[in-house]
C-alpha cells in the first residue's frame, strides 16, 4: 500500500486555509471587550484543538473530493496525476479514510463544545453536498462557488466557538460578508482555471459548471460577490465598529491585487495552497488584516465622534 498516496489525498498542505478561523477569534476579543465580559478567558489549548478538529474535517472533505472527481480529473492537464486518478489509491481504503477523518474531527469538535461540534458537522455536510451525487453542487453553475464559499463563514463560526464564547453567536452581517468574500475568492479561482484550460469543450468535460461559464459571466459574478461583500461589511461597520472604515482602502487593494493575479497566465490563484509563494500578496494581506485587527481592538474616539456627528442643514430655500 502506498501510504504516501493516502496522506496526499488528505491534502494536509491545504490546512492553512483554516486560517479563515482567525477572524472569528479576533471578533470574540472585540466583543468580550465591548460587552465588558469579565468572567471569560481564552483557552489557547482548546483553540488549538479546535483548529486541529477543523483540519481533520476539511481533510475528510478533500478525500471524498479526490475519490468522486477521479474521472473528471483525467481531463485536467495537472490534476490527472493526482493519487486517485493515477490509480495509486484503493477506493475502499479511500472511503474508509473519508469516514475516519470525519468521525475524528466531528467527535473532537463536540468534545470541545456543542456549538463547535455542530459547526464541524455542518462543514462536513457541506463537503458532502458539494461532492456527492445526486445533489453535487460543484456541478451547478454559480452553485459551485456559493456552496464551496459557505465554508468561509462556517470557519469563522468555528473560530468563534473554539474560544468557548458560546453564550453569543457571531453577527449575521459579518457571516454573510465573509461568505461573499469567500465567493469572490472562489469565483476568481474558477476564472483562472477557465482561462488556463482555454478550451470550452475540454473545460466542460473537466467540470460540468464550465459548460455554462464564460469569461464574461465569471467576471460579472466576481463583481457581484465583491459588491455584496462591501455592502454587508458596511452594515457590520455601521452597526458595530465604524473605525474599520479606515481599513477599507487596504482591503480593497488586497482584493484588486488578487484579481490581478487571477489574470496571469497559469495563475497562482488556481492553487490557493501555493499562494504563500506570492510574497507581495502575503504582505498586502498581512497589512490589511493587521489594520482591521488594530482598528477592531483599539478605540479611535475622535474618528468615531466625527463619523457619528449629526450634521444640521438649513431648512427651506
SEDO-795345 format. One record per atom (N, C-alpha, C): x, y, z. Coordinates in steps of 0.05 Angstrom, whole numbers, plus 5000, padded with zeros to 4 digits. Example, Ala and Ser with C-alpha at 12.3 -4.5 7.8 and 13.67 -1.06 7.14 Angstrom:
! residues 2
526448865156 524649105156 526449345156 525749555142 527349795143 525850015157 
//
This chain:
! residues 317
501749765000 500050005000 501850255000 501150434982 502650694980 501550885001 502650885025 501751055047 501851345040 503951425025 504251705018 501851805002 500751624985 498451704968 496051774986 495651625008 493351675025 493751925042 496251995047 496852245061 496352475041 497152435016 496752644996 493852724992 492052514991 489252584986 487952725009 489152715033 488152865056 488853165053 490653225035 491453495029 492253655053 494153555068 495053695092 496153965085 497253995061 498254255052 496054465049 493554375049 491254565048 490354655075 491454545096 490454605123 490754905129 492655035116 493055315121 490455485116 488655375099 486155515094 484555565119 485055405139 483655435164 484455685180 486355835168 486956105179 484556285177 482556205161 480056355159 478456325185 479356165204 478156165231 479056395247 481356515240 482556725257 480756965261 479357075240 477557295245 475457245266 474556985268 472556925289 473756955317 476356885320 477656915346 478057205352 478857365332 479257655336 476657785343 474457705330 471857825336 471057775365 471657535375 470957475403 472557665421 475057715415 476657905431 475258175432 474258265409 472958525407 470358525424 468658325420 466058325433 466358275463 468358125472 468858085501 469458355513 471058515499 471758785509 469358965507 467858965485 465659135481 463459085501 462958835508 460758765526 461758745555 464258815560 465358805588 464958535601 465558325587 465358055598 467758005615 467457995641 469757975660 470357685667 468457505664 468857225672 469557045649 470957155629 471756995606 474757015601 475956785595 478756785588 479256595565 481256645549 481856485525 483456235534 482456005525 483855755529 485155685503 487755745501 489155705475 489555415468 489555245488 489754955482 487154865468 484954955479 482354885466 482154995438 483155235435 483155365408 484855195389 487255115398 488954945381 487654685374 486254565393 484754315387 482454365367 481254605370 479154675351 480254695322 482554815320 483854835293 484454565282 485454385300 486154115291 483653965283 481453985298 478953855291 477953955264 478154215259 477354325233 479054215211 481554185215 483354075195 482653785188 481853625208 481053355203 478553335186 476553505193 474053515177 474653605149 476353805146 477053905119 478353685103 480153535116 481453315102 479553095093 477553045110 475452855103 474052945077 473453205075 472153315051 474053295027 476653345031 478553325009 478653034999 478552845017 478752565008 476452484990 473952554999 471652484982 471652634956 472752874956 473053024932 474952884912 477152794923 479152654906 477852404894 476452254910 475252004901 473152044879 471252224884 469052264866 469752424841 472052574842 472852734819 474852584801 475352334807 477552194794 477252184763 474752144753 474352124724 474552404712 473452604725 473652884715 476452974714 478052904735 480753004737 482552904714 481752684702 483252574679 483252774655 481352964655 481153154634 482653414641 483953424664 485353664673 488353614668 489753804656 492653754650 494453704674 493653794698 495253764721 494053554741 491453574745 490153404765 490053114758 490453054732 490452764724 492652604737 494652744748 496852594761 496352564791 494052644801 493452614830 493352314837 493652244862 493751964871 491451794862 488951894863 486651734856 486351684826 486251894809 486051844780 488451694769 490751714782 493151574772 493251284782 491251204799 491050924807 492750844831 493751034846 495450974869 493850924895 491150964894 489450944918 487350724912 487050544931 484950344930 482350484940 480250474925 477850634931 476650554958 476550304965 475350224990 476950335014 479550345011 481150475032 480750775033 480350885010 479851175008 477251255022 475151095017 472551145031 472851115061 474350915070 474750875098 476251115111 478151225096 479651455105 477751695108 475951725088 474051945089 472351935114 471251705120 469451675144 471051705170 473451595171 475051605195 475851895202 476752045182 477552325187 475052485196 472752435183 470352585190 469452525219 469452275226 468652195253 470552315274 473152305269 475052405288 474752705291 474452845269 474253135270 471753235284 469453115276 466853195288 466753115317 467752875323 467752785351 469352965369 471753045360 473353235375 471953495377 470553575356 469053825357 466953835378 465353615381 463353605402 464653595430 467053475431 468453475457 469153755466 469853925446 470554205452 468154355463 465954355449 463354455458 461354395437 458854405444 456654325426 456454515401 456454785405 456354955381 458654905361 461054855372 463354805355 462854535340 461954335354 461454075342 459354095320 457254255324 455154285304 456254425279 458054615283 459254755260 461154565245 462654395260 464354205248 462754005231 460453925242 458653745227 457553885202 456854135205 455854285181 458054315160 460554355168 462754365149 462954105134 462653885148 462853615135 460453575116 458053645125 455653615109 455853775083 456954025086 457254185062 459154065042 461253925053 463053775035 461653555021 459753425035 458253205022 456453315000 455053535006 453253654987 454753754962 457153844967 458853954945 459853734926 460353494938 461653284923 459953054914 457952974930 456552724927 454052754910 453652594889 451152594874 448852484892 446352554886 445452704862 445553004865 446053104890 446053394893 448553514880 450853444890 453453524879 453453804868 453353994887 453154284879 455554384863 457754244864 460054334848 459654314818 457554174810 456854154781 454954364772 454054534791 452054734784 453355004780 452655134758 453755404753 452955594775 454855734786 454555914809 454155764835 452655544834 452255384858 454855274868 456755214849 459355114858 460855314875 460755564867 462155774881 460755834908 458155864907 456655944931 456755724952 456555474944 456555254964 459355204975 461355244959 464055204969 464955434988 464155674980 465055904996 463555935022 461255785026 459855805051 461655685074 463755545066 465655445086 467055675100 467155905087 468456145100 467056225126 464456285125 463056355150 462956125170 462855875160 462955655178 465655655193 467855705179 470455715192 470555945212 469356175204 469356395223 467856315249 465556185246 464056095269 465655895285 467155715272 468855525286 470955665302 472155875291 474056035306 472756165331 470356265327 468856405348 468356205371 467155975364 466355785385 468755635397 470955615382 473355485393 474355635418 473755885420 474656045443 473055975468 470755845464 468955785486 466856005491 466856205474 464956425476 462256345463 460856175477 458456045465 455856175474 455956375492 453556505501 452356675480 453956755460 453056935438 453956815412 452656895390 453356795364 454657025348 456156955327 457357165310 455157325296 455557585293 453457745279 452957645251 450357645243 449657555217 450957715195 451257975199 452358145178 455258055171 456857995191 459557915186 459757635174 457957455181 457857195169 457157205140 455257375133 454457405105 456657545089 457957745101 460157885087 462457685082 463057525101 465157325099 464557115077 462057055075 461156865055 461656985027 460857235023 461257364997 464157414991 465757455012 468657485007 469857214997 468956995009 469756735000 468856674972 466456764965 465356724938 467056884918 467957124926 469657274908 472257124903 473457014924 475956864920 475556614903 473356474908 472856224893 472156284864 470656484859 469956554831 472456644815 474256774829 476756854816 478356604809 478256404827 479656154821 478456014796 475756004795 474355894772 475156034746 475356304748 476056464725 478856394715 480756364734 483456294727 483656014715 482055824726 482055554715 480955554686 478755694683 477455704656 479355814635 480756034642 482756154624 485055964618 485955824639 488255644635 487655414616 485255294619 484455064602 484155164573 483055404570 482955544544 481555374522 479655214530 478155054511 475454994524 473355134516 470755094529 469754804530 470254654508 469354374508 470854214528 473454244529 475054094548 474554184576 474054444580 473354544607 470754424617 468754394599 466254264607 466553974614 468453834601 468953554608 470253534635 471853734642 473153734668 471253804691 469654014686 467754104707 465154184694 462954054702 460354104689 459454394690 460154544711 459254824713 460554984691 462954894681 464255044660 462855024633 460854854631 459254844606 457555104604 457055224626 455455474627 457155724628 459355694642 461055934646 462356034620 462756294620 464456434601 466156624617 468156744605 469756934620 467957174629 466157254611 464457484618 462657414641 461457184641 459657104663 461157084689 463556974688 465056944713 465857224723 466657404706 467457674715 465057814727 462657784715 460257904726 459657804754 460057544758 459557424784 461657524804 464157554796 466257654813 465557934823 464658104805 463858374812 461458364832 459558184827 457258164845 458158084873 459857884876 460657794902 462258014916 463958154902 465558364914 463758594924 461758664908 459958874916 458358794940 457358544941 455858444964 457658444989 460158364986 461958365009 462258655019 462558845001 462959125010 460459225025 458059175014 455659275026 455059145053 455458885055 454958745080 457058825101 459558865093 461558965111 460859235122 459659405104 458859665113 456659655134 454859455132 452859425153 454159355180 456059175179 457459095204 458959335215 460359485199 461859715208 460059935220 457759985207 455960185217 454660095244 454159835246 452859735270 454759705294 457259625288 458959545310 461559705312 462859775289 465559885291 466160065267 465560325269 465960505247 468960545241 470660505261 473560535256 474560365233 473260145228 474059965206 473960095179 472560315177 472460465151 475260535142 476960595161 479760675155 481360455141 480460205145 481959975133 480859905105 478660015097 477459925072 479259975047 480760185045 482560205022 484559985020 485659895043 487659685043 486359415035 483959365046 482459125039 481859115009 480859344999 480259364970 482759314953 484959424962 487459384947 488259094947 487958954969 488558664971 486758504951 484258574950 482458434931 483158504902 483858754897 484658834870 487158684861 489158654879 491558514873 491058214868 489258104883 488457824879 487257794851 485657984842 484557974815 486757994795 488758164800 491058184782 492457914779 492757774800 494057504799 492257314783 489657344785 487857164770 487957194740 488957414730 489257454702 491857364691 493757284708 496357194699 496156924684 497856874664 497856614652 498656404673 497356174672 497755964692 497656084721 495556224726 495256384750 495556224776 497056344796 497356204822 494756194837 492756344829 490056344842 488756064839 489555914818 488455644814 489155454837 491455504850 492355324872 492855494897 490655554912 490955724936 492955624956 493455354956 495355244975 498255344970 498655454946 501355554939 501555854939 499455994947 499456284946 501556404966 502456244985 504456345004 507056424989 507356324964 509756394949 509456674936 507056784936 506557054925 507157254947 509657334950 510557494972 509057764974 508657884951 507358144952 504458114962 503057904953 500357864962 500357814992 502157655002 502257595030 502757845047 504558015038 505058265052 502558435053 501158465030 498758625028 496558515046 496158255046 494158125063 494758165092 497258135100 498058165128 497558455137 498258645120 497758925126 494758985129 493158875110 490258915111 489058795136 489758545142 488758415166 489758545192 492258635191 493358775215 491859035220 491259175199 489759425202 486959375214 485659175202 482959105212 482959025241 484958865249 485158775277 485659005295 487559175288 488259405305 485859595308 484459645286 482159825287 479759705301 479759435302 477559305317 478059305347 480659295355 481259255383 482059515397 482759725382 483659975394 481760205386 480860355405 478960575400 480360815388 478960945369 479861205358 477461395362 477361505386 474961655394 474361895375 476462045367 475962285351 474762205324 475561975313 474461895287 471561805291 471061655312 468361565318 466461805321 467361995336 465662235341 465162385315 467262395297 467062535272 464962395254 465062135253 463161985236 460361995246 460061985273 457461965285 456162245290 457762455285 456662715290 454362775272 452262885283 449862945267 450163215254 449963225228 450263475213 447463605211 447463865216 444964015214 444964195189 442964175173 442764325149 440464525151 440764755139 438464955140 436064845124 433764895134 431264805121 430165035105 429164975081 427865185064 429865295044 428865475028 430465595006 431865845015 
//
